[in-house]
Amino acid sequence: MSLPTMTGVGRLTGDPELRFTQAGKAVASIPLAFNSRRLNQQTQQWEDGDVFYIRATVWERLAENATESLSKGMEVIVTGELRTERWEKDGQKHERPALLIRSIAPNLAFAVAQVSKDAASQQNGNGQGGRPAQNQQRPQGQTQRRNGPPPQDDPWAVDAAKGYSDEPPF
């Protein structure tokens, strides 16, 4: 029997804490809160409902990326396996629910993210740095980048000096 898997939208209640095992593997603890909000039909105001707090753990490269990218207060979308952590302290047995995160990302409904591949993920063995080889076909719907400057009237053009644009194109 496998552990239950959950996918949900939560909020970080603290910054991720990165540490390393004796074997050198990265592990990060991420405190999360999930809450239910309801629209009160009488007042037409949103009200907070029950809150579920959970300590999440993420490993290896994902732990390093999450620690670098996420901070307290951010709303995130997570997928992972629910577990029970058990320990003994001062002769008392304790347990609490825990989440082993398999994927985590900021909720772009409330944040803007600039995504870039990390160096470790680009080394996938084909020597192409994560890009398809020249003789491989692209999946349908993907377009090839043009070389050269963007057209003068392109509202999505990027400032080459800064690498991004501060202004929205509308």
C-alpha positions as CSV (number, residue, x, y, z in Angstrom):
1,M,0.0,0.0,0.0
2,S,1.4,3.4,-0.9
3,L,1.3,6.6,1.1
4,P,-1.4,9.1,0.3
5,T,-0.4,11.8,-2.2
6,M,-1.7,15.4,-2.0
7,T,-1.6,18.4,-4.2
8,G,-2.6,21.7,-2.8
9,V,-2.1,25.4,-2.5
10,G,-0.5,26.6,0.7
11,R,1.5,29.4,2.2
12,L,5.0,29.3,3.7
13,T,4.9,30.2,7.4
14,G,8.7,30.6,7.6
15,D,11.7,30.6,5.3
16,P,12.9,27.2,4.1
17,E,15.8,25.9,6.2
18,L,18.6,24.2,4.2
19,R,21.0,21.7,5.9
20,F,23.1,18.8,4.7
21,T,23.3,15.2,5.9
22,Q,26.6,13.6,6.9
23,A,26.6,12.0,3.4
24,G,26.4,15.5,1.9
25,K,22.8,15.4,0.6
26,A,20.8,18.6,0.8
27,V,17.6,18.6,2.8
28,A,15.3,21.5,3.5
29,S,12.4,21.9,5.9
30,I,9.5,24.1,4.7
31,P,6.8,25.0,7.2
32,L,3.4,25.3,5.4
33,A,-0.2,26.3,6.2
34,F,-3.2,25.3,4.2
35,N,-6.5,27.1,4.9
36,S,-10.0,27.2,3.6
37,R,-11.6,30.5,2.7
38,R,-15.3,30.8,2.2
39,L,-17.4,33.6,0.8
40,N,-20.0,34.5,3.5
41,Q,-23.2,34.8,1.4
42,Q,-24.8,37.2,3.9
43,T,-21.9,39.7,4.2
44,Q,-20.3,39.0,0.8
45,Q,-16.9,39.0,2.6
46,W,-14.2,36.3,2.5
47,E,-13.7,34.5,5.8
48,D,-10.8,32.2,6.8
49,G,-11.8,28.7,7.9
50,D,-9.8,25.9,9.4
51,V,-6.0,26.0,9.1
52,F,-3.8,22.9,8.6
53,Y,-0.2,23.4,9.5
54,I,2.4,20.9,8.3
55,R,6.1,20.6,8.2
56,A,7.3,19.6,4.7
57,T,10.7,18.2,3.7
58,V,12.3,18.4,0.3
59,W,15.6,16.7,-0.7
60,E,18.6,17.2,-2.9
61,R,18.6,19.6,-5.8
62,L,14.9,20.5,-5.2
63,A,15.8,21.5,-1.7
64,E,18.6,23.8,-2.8
65,N,16.3,25.4,-5.5
66,A,13.4,25.8,-3.1
67,T,15.6,27.4,-0.5
68,E,17.0,29.9,-3.0
69,S,13.6,30.7,-4.6
70,L,11.0,30.7,-1.8
71,S,10.5,32.7,1.3
72,K,8.1,33.2,4.2
73,G,4.6,34.4,3.1
74,M,4.8,33.1,-0.5
75,E,1.8,31.1,-1.8
76,V,3.0,27.8,-3.3
77,I,1.6,24.9,-5.2
78,V,2.9,21.6,-3.8
79,T,2.6,17.9,-4.5
80,G,3.9,15.3,-2.2
81,E,3.4,12.3,0.0
82,L,1.8,12.5,3.5
83,R,3.6,10.7,6.2
84,T,3.7,10.4,10.0
85,E,6.9,11.6,11.8
86,R,7.5,9.8,15.1
87,W,10.1,10.6,17.8
88,E,10.7,10.3,21.4
89,K,11.8,13.1,23.7
90,D,12.1,13.0,27.5
91,G,10.5,9.6,27.5
92,Q,7.4,10.9,25.7
93,K,6.4,9.5,22.3
94,H,5.3,12.2,19.8
95,E,4.0,12.1,16.3
96,R,2.8,14.6,13.7
97,P,1.8,14.6,10.1
98,A,4.6,15.5,7.6
99,L,4.8,16.1,3.8
100,L,7.6,14.8,1.6
101,I,7.5,17.2,-1.3
102,R,8.0,15.9,-4.8
103,S,7.4,19.3,-6.5
104,I,6.8,22.9,-5.3
105,A,6.4,26.2,-7.2
106,P,5.2,29.7,-6.4
107,N,1.6,30.4,-7.3
108,L,1.8,32.7,-10.2
109,A,-1.6,34.1,-9.5
110,F,0.1,36.2,-6.7
111,A,3.7,36.4,-7.8
112,V,5.9,36.9,-10.8
113,A,8.8,34.5,-11.3
114,Q,11.8,34.6,-13.6
115,V,12.6,30.9,-14.3
116,S,16.0,29.7,-15.3
117,K,17.4,26.2,-15.5
118,D,20.0,25.4,-13.0
119,A,23.3,24.0,-14.1
120,A,22.7,20.5,-12.7
121,S,19.5,20.0,-14.6
122,Q,21.1,21.0,-17.9
123,Q,23.5,18.1,-17.9
124,N,21.2,15.3,-19.1
125,G,23.8,13.2,-20.8
126,N,23.3,14.3,-24.4
127,G,25.8,17.1,-24.4
128,Q,23.1,19.5,-25.5
129,G,22.6,21.2,-22.1
130,G,19.0,20.2,-22.0
131,R,18.2,21.2,-25.6
132,P,17.1,18.7,-28.2
133,A,19.8,17.5,-30.6
134,Q,19.7,19.1,-34.1
135,N,18.2,16.0,-35.7
136,Q,15.4,15.7,-33.1
137,Q,12.0,17.1,-33.8
138,R,10.4,19.6,-31.5
139,P,7.1,18.7,-29.9
140,Q,4.1,20.2,-31.8
141,G,3.3,23.7,-30.7
142,Q,6.9,24.7,-29.8
143,T,8.5,27.4,-31.9
144,Q,12.1,27.9,-32.8
145,R,13.8,31.1,-31.6
146,R,14.9,33.6,-34.2
147,N,18.4,34.9,-34.3
148,G,18.9,38.6,-34.3
149,P,17.1,41.6,-32.6
150,P,13.4,41.6,-32.1
151,P,11.2,43.8,-34.3
152,Q,11.0,47.4,-33.2
153,D,7.3,47.2,-32.6
154,D,7.5,44.0,-30.4
155,P,5.8,44.9,-27.1
156,W,7.3,41.8,-25.5
157,A,10.9,42.7,-26.4
158,V,13.5,42.4,-23.8
159,D,16.2,45.0,-23.0
160,A,19.4,43.3,-24.0
161,A,21.5,45.3,-21.5
162,K,19.4,44.3,-18.5
163,G,18.1,40.9,-19.8
164,Y,14.5,41.8,-18.9
165,S,12.0,44.6,-19.1
166,D,10.7,46.6,-16.1
167,E,7.6,47.7,-18.0
168,P,4.6,45.6,-19.0
169,P,3.8,45.7,-22.7
170,F,0.3,47.2,-22.1
